[in-house]
Amino acid sequence: IDIMEFLRKSQYWQRSGGRDHVIPMHHPNAFRFLRDQVNTSILIVADFGRFPKTMSRLSKDVVAPYVHVVESFIDDNSIDPFVSRSTLLFFRGRTIRKDEGIVRAKLGKILEGYKDVHYEQSFASDATIKASSQGMRTSKFCLNPAGDTPSSCRLFDAIVSHCVPVIVSDKIELPYEDELDYSQFSIFFSVKEALEPGYMVGELRKIEKKRWIEMWKKLKNISHHYEFQYPPKREDAVNMLWRQVMHKLPKTKLSVHRNGRLKIPDWWDSKRR
C-alpha cells in the first residue's frame, strides 16, 4: 500500500500511468490484492497461473526462471553420458499439489513398477536437495509436472543438471522463448498423454541415443542463461531478463504515445459491432 501511494505521487509514474515501469512480481501471490493498480506495467512473473488474463499476459510481461536449488553441473564431461546416466526418468519432490499439480499424485501410481524410473515423494532439506542433484545427474530425463502453478523450480534444476526436462503442464509459459526453442532440449507431454498408462515411458524409450546426446549438448550450451549472478554476466539470467524487457519496450512506447495524444476514448477498447 505504501509503495502504491509513493508511485501514484511520482512524476515518473504519472507521465505514463506506470506503463514504462518494470515490477518484479515473481512469487505467485505477490501484490495479490493490488495487482489491478499496476497491471499496465511490465511485470516479471514466474508464470501466469494465478493472474487473470485481463491483467497479465505474454504480450506485455516477462517470464523469469526460478532460481535453481541444486548446484550447477560444471564438470559434466562424461565420455558416454547416455550410458552413464542409468536412470531413464527421475522425479523427487512433493506429490500433493493444487490445481493442475494434482497430476503429480496420479503420475506416481502410473510410474510404479519400472526399474529404471525413480519417482519419490520428498520435502526440501539439505539432504534431499543433495540427493535430488545426484539423481538428476545420473538420469537421462527429469520429470517436471506442474506444481501449484503451471511451472516449478524443478525444471531449472533439471536444466543446470543437464538432465533432459520432460514437461507435463498444459498451461506453462517458459522464459526467453522468443530466443530459445525448448523443443531442442526438452520433451513435452500433455496431461492427458502423461496419464495414459505406459505411453510416456514408451515414448521416452523410443528416443535414440543420437537425439538424446544432441539435447544434452544443447543443455550444456544454454544452462548459463539460468544463472542469477551479481554483478551480472553476459547472457546470464539477469542479462537475459533485461533483454526480454527491451523486447517489450516498442509496444509500451506505442501505448504511451497514443494515449498521450488521444482526445476521445480509445476506439480499440470499445466493442465492435
Summary of the structure (lengths in Angstrom):
residues: 273
radius of gyration: 21.2
end to end distance: 39.8
largest distance: 69.0
contacts: 772
relative contact order: 0.13
helix: 41%
strand: 13%
